[in-house]
Amino acid sequence: MTLPAPLTIVSHMNNHEVPDLDLIKRQAKTRSKEDGGMTYMQCLDQVARELYGLRHFHEARAKAKHAASATPASASPLQYYLRTVQEYYLDF
């Protein structure tokens, strides 16, 4: 016996994929307008589960934040110098 597609939870996310928060929010907003029985936050959780196999939206946000902080932009020596010199000037 197989369950219909909406009732199954399938993880479409591999370990290296970053959740698209804007996509989750758009789909949740559409779903909450169509189905008045669920709140927007419940829709966010459900869409995050369906698209990425996560437990809830906060987990998707944490993964996206971790991915953004894990790859810091390396500054060139000139950029580092300009940043440190700029600290000594007043902002007008």
Secondary structure, 3 states (H helix, E strand, C coil): CCCCHHHCCCCCCCCCCCCCHHHHHHHHHHHHHHCCCCCHHHHHHHHHHHHHCCCCHHHHHHHHHHHHHHCCCCCCHHHHHHHHHHCCCCCC
